[in-house]
């Protein structure tokens, strides 16, 4: 029954029987081996405000004395171990005769079940669904939202099997998901990888609008109050989707789902998936203002670009995903950096962003770059490898850089260098299309050397210096970027901070608490991070401060000098454009 319905799904699946146990399912032109039998899950709850899901799974055809169940330690889109097992309780296992089977943890996220003489087992546990962001799971009295990777276990044998999820929901709940809904409140997936890359929403207040680009259907599912008209949304989404299609080609899945959680409080997060994305954003009232709506468009375009870049065009170290341990790689400057660059650029090239809005996004990149001393110490490639340590935290001062921010600037340097050499006849677009043809369509994965090779094929020369100094080195980005911006007719102005005292002495504060100290400044060696400044007074030689340091009151003095710290470049893109390179880059009409 499952495989006959599989043929009709939105994934373009085809199956062929091989003997009695294996089938091959074609999912969006990618061949997956599918082993039988199907793994069945049931998800239910009785008191939604307790936020616990009851999850039950059946595993048939037990053929060994011990059975190992795994829950992922991390999820694609966030390269950090998160240990979802910490949200599980009430774990129990019975066999077909109703006998409770003994079990033990063999590691933090693997359960070893003693199942001698059992032919099938039923596993039951509770999962606490109480984190609202784009990568977690949430239950309340108004909706159920699940990222299956948080809470659905697998075995080595079942990972390539088909999965069925039966959701016990209120009758009036509607489901939004990229998976096939084969029956009321029932979802099916050809294998575990597709299942856990397909989040779902369910509620009685979901609304849906849609559009088409390139013969593909795009669906916008909205949970919450989005303060924009359907006409506005479709107009903007059609334009940046069309531009993405022009750069990367046909959407590699038959349909695409934007799943939006529009929240009444401040929030901003997005995660890419096989044929969908979840985006959590708020506050809802602010989306009626252009600034927050521009953020909403930015994350939406970014996540759509991921459908090619990282979901399918993936680092070789993540082919396939290994869910139980870190998938270490140096190429975050491609997966996230290039995507961050295109997420804003495509909005500008499609006219969804004005020139001044795109200018503001570039200035954010520059500000984050020049305010982070990590750029002096750690390359973007090294920071990618160490993302698994602390990539989503501020971390040790001056140790690392952001693969999103630095990767975007590195992509911009490469793009403008190619465009300058070939007068816009070639660009980073050609590099990404070449990468897609060589390593994305067949999902074989790539190395950083493969990216270098594609870039050099487009540039028609070696790019050793760029990769040695920008990607794997800590060379000054300004030396590379500023001359390029000048060639494109973009002005650069150095600006001083508004706070003249902090600028003169080399420290920054947030709510009077020291949050940054400049290298080789008067503040370095005298102030500490987290010092609270309660009083300031000028002296003949500089500045006297009264501070509170970890409960102790202190008096410190800073000697004045003529230096100015935290000076930042600000770029200005001319509104009246006469530069052909700039016109071609931003596709200004």
C-alpha positions as a printed NumPy array, in Angstrom:
array([[  0.   ,   0.   ,   0.   ],
       [  2.8  ,   2.382,   0.946],
       [  4.701,   1.891,  -2.279],
       [  1.662,   2.376,  -4.497],
       [  1.032,   5.716,  -2.779],
       [  4.736,   6.504,  -3.019],
       [  4.401,   6.584,  -6.791],
       [  1.85 ,   9.384,  -6.56 ],
       [  3.772,  11.617,  -4.177],
       [  5.08 ,  15.075,  -4.845],
       [  8.663,  13.759,  -4.736],
       [  8.724,  12.07 ,  -8.187],
       [  9.483,   8.642,  -6.785],
       [  9.821,   5.426,  -8.784],
       [ 10.27 ,   1.978,  -7.277],
       [ 11.455,  -1.367,  -8.587],
       [ 11.374,  -4.617,  -6.663],
       [ 14.672,  -6.442,  -6.217],
       [ 14.064,  -9.919,  -4.766],
       [ 11.912,  -9.734,  -1.658],
       [ 13.621,  -7.17 ,   0.497],
       [ 14.987,  -4.178,  -1.39 ],
       [ 13.536,  -1.437,  -3.525],
       [ 15.05 ,   1.645,  -5.07 ],
       [ 13.127,   4.891,  -4.675],
       [ 13.864,   7.823,  -6.954],
       [ 13.429,  10.959,  -4.83 ],
       [ 13.885,  14.219,  -6.738],
       [ 16.253,  12.486,  -9.177],
       [ 18.409,  10.99 ,  -6.415],
       [ 18.525,   7.207,  -6.068],
       [ 18.134,   5.821,  -2.56 ],
       [ 18.304,   2.179,  -1.606],
       [ 15.207,   1.307,   0.389],
       [ 15.096,  -1.803,   2.567],
       [ 11.951,  -3.471,   3.843],
       [ 10.072,  -3.581,   6.186],
       [  8.621,  -0.189,   6.95 ],
       [  9.294,   1.459,  10.312],
       [  6.076,   2.774,  11.889],
       [  5.84 ,   5.557,  14.43 ],
       [  2.861,   6.909,  16.335],
       [  3.005,  10.374,  17.934],
       [  0.332,  11.524,  20.375],
       [ -0.254,  13.756,  23.382],
       [ -3.037,  14.319,  25.885],
       [ -2.209,  17.534,  27.772],
       [ -0.526,  19.885,  25.297],
       [  0.399,  22.504,  27.887],
       [  2.642,  19.906,  29.583],
       [  4.542,  19.855,  26.261],
       [  5.3  ,  16.13 ,  26.299],
       [  4.858,  13.976,  23.203],
       [  4.257,  10.253,  23.538],
       [  6.19 ,   8.446,  20.816],
       [  5.729,   4.797,  19.941],
       [  7.659,   2.813,  17.321],
       [  7.338,  -0.705,  15.953],
       [ 10.318,  -2.662,  14.656],
       [  9.7  ,  -5.948,  12.883],
       [ 11.936,  -8.814,  11.859],
       [ 14.245,  -8.845,  14.891],
       [ 17.052, -11.284,  14.145],
       [ 19.692, -10.688,  16.831],
       [ 19.941, -10.901,  20.598],
       [ 20.636,  -7.179,  20.975],
       [ 18.862,  -4.269,  19.302],
       [ 20.435,  -0.799,  19.063],
       [ 18.349,   2.368,  18.794],
       [ 20.017,   5.684,  17.942],
       [ 18.897,   9.271,  18.297],
       [ 20.907,  11.935,  16.426],
       [ 23.309,  14.104,  18.402],
       [ 23.027,  17.041,  15.994],
       [ 20.936,  18.243,  13.093],
       [ 21.916,  19.454,   9.617],
       [ 21.912,  23.233,   9.445],
       [ 23.509,  23.636,  12.87 ],
       [ 26.96 ,  22.118,  13.093],
       [ 27.063,  21.666,  16.828],
       [ 26.296,  18.673,  19.027],
       [ 22.943,  19.285,  20.731],
       [ 22.201,  15.902,  22.356],
       [ 18.471,  15.654,  21.785],
       [ 18.431,  12.575,  24.034],
       [ 18.435,  14.877,  27.066],
       [ 14.75 ,  15.601,  26.349],
       [ 13.656,  11.957,  26.44 ],
       [ 12.167,  10.178,  29.45 ],
       [  9.969,   7.134,  30.241],
       [ 11.847,   4.901,  27.786],
       [ 10.43 ,   1.352,  27.669],
       [ 10.413,  -1.64 ,  25.318],
       [  8.079,  -4.637,  25.019],
       [  8.077,  -7.552,  22.57 ],
       [  5.223,  -9.127,  20.624],
       [  4.209, -11.091,  23.729],
       [  3.914,  -7.999,  25.908],
       [  7.083,  -8.811,  27.836],
       [  9.133,  -5.852,  29.082],
       [ 12.644,  -6.074,  27.662],
       [ 15.737,  -4.917,  29.566],
       [ 17.843,  -2.133,  28.082],
       [ 20.839,   0.065,  28.857],
       [ 22.504,   3.112,  27.333],
       [ 25.607,   2.15 ,  25.37 ],
       [ 26.436,   5.821,  24.809],
       [ 24.691,   9.144,  25.361],
       [ 22.221,   8.694,  22.523],
       [ 22.116,   4.928,  21.881],
       [ 19.874,   2.435,  23.669],
       [ 20.891,  -1.252,  23.685],
       [ 17.848,  -3.537,  24.073],
       [ 18.194,  -7.218,  25.056],
       [ 15.653,  -8.889,  22.767],
       [ 16.601, -12.568,  22.546],
       [ 13.749, -14.737,  21.194],
       [ 11.757, -11.628,  20.193],
       [ 10.429, -11.262,  16.649],
       [  9.172,  -7.696,  16.96 ],
       [  9.427,  -4.948,  19.555],
       [  7.538,  -1.797,  20.443],
       [  9.527,   1.133,  21.808],
       [  7.767,   3.872,  23.761],
       [  9.118,   7.11 ,  25.239],
       [  8.208,  10.713,  26.023],
       [  9.817,  13.74 ,  24.382],
       [  9.716,  17.244,  25.869],
       [  8.637,  19.554,  23.024],
       [  9.368,  22.948,  24.52 ],
       [ 11.879,  24.799,  22.332],
       [ 10.614,  27.277,  19.763],
       [ 13.174,  27.996,  17.074],
       [ 13.686,  26.851,  13.508],
       [ 15.453,  23.612,  14.471],
       [ 13.523,  22.276,  17.443],
       [ 10.11 ,  20.935,  18.47 ],
       [  7.18 ,  22.681,  20.137],
       [  3.785,  21.698,  21.498],
       [  1.128,  23.906,  23.051],
       [ -2.66 ,  24.204,  23.071],
       [ -2.662,  25.839,  19.617],
       [ -0.24 ,  23.788,  17.522],
       [  2.204,  20.918,  17.158],
       [  5.53 ,  21.631,  15.434],
       [  8.086,  18.824,  14.994],
       [ 11.585,  18.542,  13.64 ],
       [ 11.67 ,  14.749,  13.444],
       [ 15.441,  14.661,  13.849],
       [ 14.951,  15.793,  17.463],
       [ 12.833,  12.856,  18.521],
       [ 12.666,   9.964,  16.021],
       [ 15.076,   7.083,  16.618],
       [ 16.571,   4.805,  13.999],
       [ 18.622,   1.638,  13.72 ],
       [ 21.456,   1.003,  11.313],
       [ 19.139,  -1.45 ,   9.545],
       [ 16.11 ,   0.868,   9.372],
       [ 17.892,   4.011,   8.209],
       [ 17.296,   3.114,   4.553],
       [ 13.782,   1.794,   5.177],
       [ 10.524,   3.612,   4.506],
       [  8.996,   5.356,   7.521],
       [  5.367,   6.064,   8.388],
       [  4.339,   8.608,  11.02 ],
       [  0.792,   8.482,  12.402],
       [ -0.059,  11.734,  14.168],
       [ -2.898,  11.659,  16.681],
       [ -4.168,  15.204,  16.331],
       [ -7.443,  17.097,  16.723],
       [ -9.618,  16.417,  13.674],
       [ -9.604,  20.054,  12.564],
       [ -5.794,  20.287,  12.511],
       [ -4.166,  20.799,   9.114],
       [ -0.61 ,  19.647,   8.382],
       [  2.122,  21.61 ,   6.594],
       [  5.073,  19.422,   5.557],
       [  7.225,  18.498,   2.568],
       [  6.492,  14.795,   3.117],
       [  3.605,  12.978,   1.462],
       [  0.416,  12.892,   3.499],
       [ -1.01 ,   9.494,   2.549],
       [ -3.982,   9.573,   4.893],
       [ -5.538,  11.99 ,   7.346],
       [ -2.711,  13.006,   9.69 ],
       [ -0.354,  10.341,   8.322],
       [  3.03 ,  11.112,   6.765],
       [  5.367,   8.815,   4.841],
       [  9.033,   9.062,   3.882],
       [ 11.145,   6.759,   1.681],
       [ 13.955,   6.668,   4.271],
       [ 15.173,   8.156,   7.515],
       [ 17.29 ,  10.903,   5.898],
       [ 14.273,  12.367,   4.087],
       [ 12.061,  11.983,   7.155],
       [ 14.356,  13.964,   9.452],
       [ 14.914,  16.607,   6.766],
       [ 11.156,  17.318,   6.564],
       [  9.739,  19.275,   9.527],
       [  5.999,  19.697,  10.   ],
       [  3.443,  22.091,  11.487],
       [ -0.072,  21.097,  12.529],
       [ -2.819,  23.45 ,  13.745],
       [ -6.318,  24.685,  12.927],
       [ -5.022,  28.183,  12.136],
       [ -2.453,  27.464,   9.423],
       [ -2.945,  29.423,   6.254],
       [ -1.373,  28.745,   2.894],
       [ -0.625,  30.786,  -0.213],
       [  1.472,  29.863,  -3.229],
       [  3.064,  30.747,  -6.536],
       [  4.93 ,  29.127,  -9.428],
       [  8.384,  29.737, -10.9  ],
       [ 10.008,  27.58 , -13.571],
       [  7.099,  25.132, -13.513],
       [  7.669,  24.404,  -9.814],
       [  5.137,  25.028,  -7.046],
       [  6.147,  27.078,  -4.006],
       [  3.971,  27.051,  -0.882],
       [  4.009,  29.575,   1.963],
       [  2.555,  28.105,   5.181],
       [  1.971,  30.729,   7.862],
       [  1.441,  29.981,  11.533],
       [  0.705,  33.219,  13.362],
       [ -0.152,  36.74 ,  12.248],
       [  2.019,  37.95 ,   9.367],
       [  1.399,  41.637,   8.924],
       [  1.652,  41.646,   5.117],
       [ -0.885,  41.039,   2.362],
       [ -0.769,  37.86 ,   0.294],
       [ -0.205,  39.996,  -2.796],
       [  2.894,  41.627,  -1.272],
       [  4.348,  38.281,  -0.235],
       [  3.807,  36.602,  -3.6  ],
       [  5.15 ,  39.619,  -5.488],
       [  8.427,  39.639,  -3.533],
       [  8.884,  35.878,  -3.261],
       [  8.286,  35.363,  -6.98 ],
       [ 10.989,  37.884,  -7.842],
       [ 13.795,  36.49 ,  -5.681],
       [ 12.807,  32.917,  -6.547],
       [ 13.02 ,  33.744, -10.246],
       [ 16.484,  35.236,  -9.761],
       [ 17.646,  32.166,  -7.801],
       [ 16.352,  29.982, -10.643],
       [ 18.339,  32.046, -13.155],
       [ 21.543,  31.56 , -11.147],
       [ 21.274,  27.907, -10.028],
       [ 18.823,  26.397, -12.513],
       [ 15.655,  24.428, -11.984],
       [ 14.592,  23.783,  -8.402],
       [ 15.879,  20.245,  -7.672],
       [ 12.563,  19.165,  -6.098],
       [  9.081,  19.308,  -7.609],
       [  7.725,  21.635,  -4.944],
       [  9.016,  23.743,  -2.095],
       [  7.502,  24.661,   1.272],
       [  8.254,  27.794,   3.308],
       [  7.062,  27.066,   6.868],
       [  6.79 ,  30.284,   8.881],
       [  6.337,  30.57 ,  12.634],
       [  5.417,  34.235,  13.073],
       [  5.888,  34.988,  16.768],
       [  4.635,  37.859,  18.958],
       [  8.107,  38.354,  20.459],
       [ 11.518,  39.146,  18.969],
       [ 12.996,  36.177,  17.15 ],
       [ 14.996,  35.419,  13.997],
       [ 16.066,  31.968,  12.841],
       [ 15.929,  29.808,   9.724],
       [ 16.908,  26.236,   8.867],
       [ 17.121,  24.644,   5.426],
       [ 15.64 ,  21.244,   4.528],
       [ 15.217,  18.784,   1.644],
       [ 12.26 ,  20.535,   0.009],
       [ 11.338,  23.056,   2.683],
       [ 12.544,  25.519,   5.286],
       [ 11.357,  26.522,   8.74 ],
       [ 11.681,  30.198,   9.59 ],
       [ 10.846,  31.597,  13.015],
       [ 10.537,  35.363,  13.159],
       [  9.057,  38.094,  15.313],
       [  7.706,  40.276,  16.666],
       [  4.74 ,  39.917,  14.352],
       [  3.707,  43.574,  14.608],
       [  7.162,  44.718,  13.453],
       [  6.765,  42.853,  10.154],
       [  4.515,  45.677,   9.044],
       [  7.629,  47.876,   9.084],
       [ 10.066,  47.713,   6.198],
       [ 13.199,  47.025,   8.293],
       [ 11.881,  43.814,   9.889],
       [ 10.149,  42.745,   6.691],
       [ 13.508,  43.092,   4.91 ],
       [ 14.996,  40.698,   7.503],
       [ 12.138,  38.294,   6.782],
       [ 12.861,  38.429,   3.045],
       [ 16.581,  38.037,   3.666],
       [ 16.319,  34.817,   5.671],
       [ 13.753,  33.422,   3.209],
       [ 16.035,  33.976,   0.2  ],
       [ 19.026,  32.596,   2.14 ],
       [ 17.199,  29.366,   3.025],
       [ 15.898,  28.866,  -0.51 ],
       [ 19.473,  29.095,  -1.881],
       [ 20.43 ,  26.333,   0.564],
       [ 18.181,  23.941,  -1.388],
       [ 21.084,  23.711,  -3.816],
       [ 24.025,  24.774,  -1.662],
       [ 24.446,  22.332,   1.275],
       [ 21.245,  20.3  ,   1.025],
       [ 22.453,  18.666,  -2.205],
       [ 25.745,  20.391,  -3.054],
       [ 27.337,  19.186,   0.141],
       [ 30.845,  18.854,   1.63 ],
       [ 32.176,  15.339,   1.077],
       [ 32.49 ,  14.905,   4.847],
       [ 28.673,  15.043,   5.047],
       [ 27.948,  12.433,   2.359],
       [ 26.102,  10.796,   3.914],
       [ 25.338,  12.56 ,   7.194],
       [ 26.777,  10.822,  10.238],
       [ 24.293,  11.741,  12.944],
       [ 26.143,  10.337,  15.947],
       [ 29.321,  12.417,  15.718],
       [ 30.619,  15.724,  14.327],
       [ 30.985,  15.905,  10.543],
       [ 34.148,  18.032,  10.553],
       [ 34.834,  20.074,   7.422],
       [ 36.775,  23.167,   6.308],
       [ 34.207,  24.341,   3.771],
       [ 31.733,  26.33 ,   5.857],
       [ 32.869,  29.373,   3.869],
       [ 31.005,  27.753,   0.955],
       [ 27.981,  26.207,   2.676],
       [ 27.131,  29.246,   4.78 ],
       [ 29.39 ,  32.013,   3.487],
       [ 28.426,  31.777,  -0.187],
       [ 24.778,  31.327,   0.815],
       [ 24.879,  34.435,   3.022],
       [ 26.386,  36.4  ,   0.147],
       [ 23.737,  35.279,  -2.335],
       [ 20.898,  35.61 ,   0.16 ],
       [ 21.261,  39.386,   0.05 ],
       [ 22.676,  39.773,  -3.461],
       [ 19.75 ,  37.983,  -5.136],
       [ 17.321,  40.281,  -3.332],
       [ 19.2  ,  43.274,  -4.743],
       [ 19.486,  41.823,  -8.244],
       [ 15.768,  40.975,  -8.299],
       [ 14.787,  44.465,  -7.143],
       [ 13.229,  43.198,  -3.909],
       [ 15.9  ,  45.134,  -1.999],
       [ 16.615,  48.724,  -2.941],
       [ 20.21 ,  49.75 ,  -3.544],
       [ 20.291,  51.474,  -0.159],
       [ 18.956,  48.325,   1.571],
       [ 21.656,  46.199,  -0.035],
       [ 24.238,  48.809,   0.91 ],
       [ 23.074,  48.506,   4.544],
       [ 23.53 ,  44.72 ,   4.479],
       [ 27.08 ,  45.047,   3.113],
       [ 27.905,  47.558,   5.838],
       [ 26.69 ,  45.082,   8.455],
       [ 29.164,  42.53 ,   7.065],
       [ 32.   ,  45.048,   7.189],
       [ 31.147,  46.177,  10.714],
       [ 31.109,  42.596,  12.053],
       [ 34.384,  41.861,  10.287],
       [ 36.351,  44.87 ,  11.515],
       [ 34.988,  44.704,  15.06 ],
       [ 36.126,  41.092,  15.461],
       [ 39.809,  40.675,  16.349],
       [ 39.449,  36.987,  15.474],
       [ 40.138,  37.944,  11.856],
       [ 43.779,  38.492,  12.875],
       [ 44.147,  35.07 ,  14.497],
       [ 41.962,  32.46 ,  12.806],
       [ 41.081,  31.827,   9.175],
       [ 37.547,  31.254,   7.926],
       [ 38.479,  27.656,   7.015],
       [ 39.84 ,  26.937,  10.503],
       [ 36.748,  28.548,  12.018],
       [ 34.618,  26.21 ,   9.91 ],
       [ 36.39 ,  23.134,  11.249],
       [ 36.038,  24.4  ,  14.823],
       [ 32.394,  25.364,  14.359],
       [ 31.555,  22.189,  16.274],
       [ 33.345,  23.56 ,  19.351],
       [ 31.686,  26.933,  19.84 ],
       [ 30.624,  28.247,  16.457],
       [ 27.273,  29.565,  17.633],
       [ 28.581,  31.256,  20.756],
       [ 30.663,  34.393,  21.176],
       [ 33.557,  32.311,  22.451],
       [ 37.024,  33.374,  23.565],
       [ 37.788,  37.01 ,  22.629],
       [ 39.663,  37.314,  19.363],
       [ 39.874,  33.572,  18.689],
       [ 37.665,  32.946,  15.641],
       [ 35.513,  34.434,  12.91 ],
       [ 31.996,  33.733,  11.653],
       [ 31.813,  31.471,   8.614],
       [ 28.621,  33.307,   7.637],
       [ 30.12 ,  36.775,   7.758],
       [ 33.71 ,  36.113,   6.665],
       [ 32.552,  33.546,   4.118],
       [ 30.209,  36.107,   2.572],
       [ 32.999,  38.69 ,   2.284],
       [ 35.355,  36.052,   0.848],
       [ 32.674,  35.15 ,  -1.718],
       [ 32.253,  38.814,  -2.575],
       [ 36.   ,  39.226,  -3.124],
       [ 36.044,  36.236,  -5.481],
       [ 32.905,  37.348,  -7.324],
       [ 34.109,  40.903,  -7.903],
       [ 37.563,  39.66 ,  -8.94 ],
       [ 36.061,  37.422, -11.616],
       [ 33.637,  40.123, -12.769],
       [ 36.404,  42.688, -13.017],
       [ 38.627,  40.384, -15.1  ],
       [ 35.87 ,  39.443, -17.525],
       [ 33.836,  42.656, -17.417],
       [ 30.847,  40.793, -15.908],
       [ 30.854,  38.123, -18.623],
       [ 31.813,  35.656, -15.864],
       [ 31.12 ,  35.654, -12.141],
       [ 30.699,  33.522,  -9.037],
       [ 27.413,  32.413, -10.628],
       [ 29.466,  30.353, -13.087],
       [ 31.519,  28.816, -10.269],
       [ 28.402,  27.733,  -8.385],
       [ 26.764,  26.321, -11.513],
       [ 29.926,  24.37 , -12.251],
       [ 30.002,  23.055,  -8.689],
       [ 26.359,  22.043,  -9.029],
       [ 27.008,  20.135, -12.246],
       [ 30.098,  18.378, -10.894],
       [ 29.147,  17.658,  -7.284],
       [ 25.56 ,  18.72 ,  -6.569],
       [ 23.266,  16.967,  -9.012],
       [ 24.601,  13.531,  -8.067],
       [ 25.197,  14.5  ,  -4.408],
       [ 28.702,  13.027,  -4.428],
       [ 30.075,  15.838,  -2.28 ],
       [ 33.074,  18.114,  -2.716],
       [ 36.302,  19.158,  -1.03 ],
       [ 37.719,  22.661,  -0.774],
       [ 40.126,  21.648,  -3.548],
       [ 37.112,  20.942,  -5.79 ],
       [ 35.812,  24.464,  -5.142],
       [ 39.26 ,  25.887,  -5.88 ],
       [ 39.391,  23.914,  -9.129],
       [ 35.968,  25.202, -10.217],
       [ 36.915,  28.789,  -9.358],
       [ 40.186,  28.507, -11.299],
       [ 38.4  ,  27.011, -14.303],
       [ 36.111,  30.032, -14.39 ],
       [ 38.874,  32.546, -13.588],
       [ 41.165,  30.898, -16.164],
       [ 44.162,  31.235, -13.844],
       [ 45.487,  29.95 , -10.547],
       [ 43.959,  31.355,  -7.364],
       [ 46.59 ,  30.108,  -4.922],
       [ 47.081,  33.502,  -3.304],
       [ 43.344,  33.978,  -2.699],
       [ 42.954,  30.564,  -1.068],
       [ 46.193,  30.788,   0.911],
       [ 45.577,  34.283,   2.244],
       [ 41.799,  34.78 ,   2.333],
       [ 40.438,  31.262,   2.95 ],
       [ 43.246,  29.562,   4.874],
       [ 45.076,  32.691,   5.993],
       [ 44.423,  35.846,   7.961],
       [ 45.373,  38.442,   5.396],
       [ 43.701,  41.84 ,   5.665],
       [ 40.436,  41.593,   3.672],
       [ 40.52 ,  45.368,   3.173],
       [ 43.603,  45.064,   0.934],
       [ 41.605,  42.834,  -1.391],
       [ 38.119,  44.258,  -1.128],
       [ 38.604,  48.021,  -1.09 ],
       [ 40.428,  48.278,  -4.463],
       [ 37.694,  46.114,  -5.986],
       [ 34.945,  48.313,  -4.579],
       [ 36.718,  51.326,  -6.037],
       [ 36.756,  49.635,  -9.481],
       [ 32.976,  49.177,  -9.134],
       [ 32.482,  52.855,  -8.31 ],
       [ 31.626,  52.26 ,  -4.643],
       [ 32.877,  54.866,  -2.18 ],
       [ 34.499,  53.955,   1.149],
       [ 34.484,  56.314,   4.123],
       [ 36.196,  55.639,   7.459],
       [ 33.93 ,  56.544,  10.365],
       [ 34.601,  56.926,  14.092],
       [ 32.258,  55.619,  16.814],
       [ 29.755,  58.028,  18.331],
       [ 31.145,  57.419,  21.822],
       [ 34.336,  59.491,  21.774],
       [ 35.577,  58.239,  25.168],
       [ 35.369,  54.589,  24.16 ],
       [ 36.956,  55.392,  20.827],
       [ 39.842,  57.284,  22.415],
       [ 40.66 ,  54.648,  25.035],
       [ 39.769,  51.451,  23.146],
       [ 36.879,  49.836,  24.965],
       [ 33.182,  49.255,  24.312],
       [ 30.295,  48.928,  26.726],
       [ 26.755,  47.594,  26.745],
       [ 24.607,  48.98 ,  29.576],
       [ 27.815,  50.319,  31.196],
       [ 29.392,  46.843,  31.176],
       [ 32.658,  46.415,  29.238],
       [ 31.938,  44.186,  26.244],
       [ 35.041,  44.753,  24.12 ],
       [ 38.662,  45.836,  24.533],
       [ 40.788,  46.832,  21.547],
       [ 44.217,  45.272,  21.078],
       [ 47.132,  47.553,  22.099],
       [ 44.757,  50.202,  23.436],
       [ 45.017,  52.08 ,  26.761],
       [ 42.15 ,  49.914,  28.068],
       [ 43.982,  46.644,  27.354],
       [ 45.704,  45.421,  30.486],
       [ 43.688,  47.697,  32.747],
       [ 40.021,  46.934,  32.101],
       [ 38.489,  43.477,  32.058],
       [ 35.489,  42.184,  30.152],
       [ 32.359,  42.428,  32.334],
       [ 33.708,  45.344,  34.366],
       [ 30.806,  47.662,  35.182],
       [ 31.714,  51.326,  34.851],
       [ 29.863,  53.389,  37.453],
       [ 31.736,  56.725,  37.236],
       [ 34.058,  58.474,  34.787],
       [ 36.161,  61.596,  35.278],
       [ 38.731,  63.35 ,  33.116],
       [ 42.247,  63.782,  34.515],
       [ 45.319,  65.689,  33.35 ],
       [ 46.757,  62.493,  31.884],
       [ 43.649,  60.71 ,  30.734],
       [ 40.583,  59.148,  32.32 ],
       [ 39.718,  57.955,  35.846],
       [ 37.11 ,  55.215,  36.139],
       [ 35.228,  53.741,  39.051],
       [ 34.355,  50.152,  38.261],
       [ 32.69 ,  47.152,  39.826],
       [ 34.641,  43.971,  39.08 ],
       [ 33.04 ,  40.725,  40.226],
       [ 31.592,  42.33 ,  43.345],
       [ 34.593,  44.509,  44.179],
       [ 34.772,  48.272,  43.716],
       [ 37.97 ,  49.582,  42.082],
       [ 39.52 ,  52.806,  40.835],
       [ 41.502,  52.592,  37.598],
       [ 43.171,  55.154,  35.357],
       [ 43.591,  55.127,  31.6  ],
       [ 46.339,  57.188,  29.983],
       [ 45.107,  59.213,  27.03 ],
       [ 46.574,  59.073,  23.55 ],
       [ 45.757,  60.406,  20.131],
       [ 44.709,  57.055,  18.665],
       [ 41.145,  56.393,  17.605],
       [ 39.882,  52.833,  18.052],
       [ 36.949,  51.048,  16.42 ],
       [ 37.202,  53.122,  13.254],
       [ 35.021,  51.375,  10.671],
       [ 34.713,  51.587,   6.891],
       [ 31.279,  52.474,   5.551],
       [ 30.53 ,  52.011,   1.877],
       [ 28.228,  54.117,  -0.235],
       [ 26.757,  52.759,  -3.461],
       [ 25.906,  55.649,  -5.807],
       [ 22.21 ,  56.013,  -6.607],
       [ 23.018,  57.402, -10.043],
       [ 24.984,  54.569, -11.608],
       [ 27.333,  55.088, -14.516],
       [ 29.801,  52.283, -13.724],
       [ 29.281,  49.294, -16.027],
       [ 30.817,  46.848, -13.546],
       [ 28.408,  47.958, -10.815],
       [ 25.442,  47.912, -13.186],
       [ 26.257,  44.375, -14.272],
       [ 26.919,  43.106, -10.743],
       [ 23.652,  44.374,  -9.254],
       [ 21.729,  44.102, -12.545],
       [ 20.634,  47.712, -12.257],
       [ 18.209,  48.59 , -15.016]])
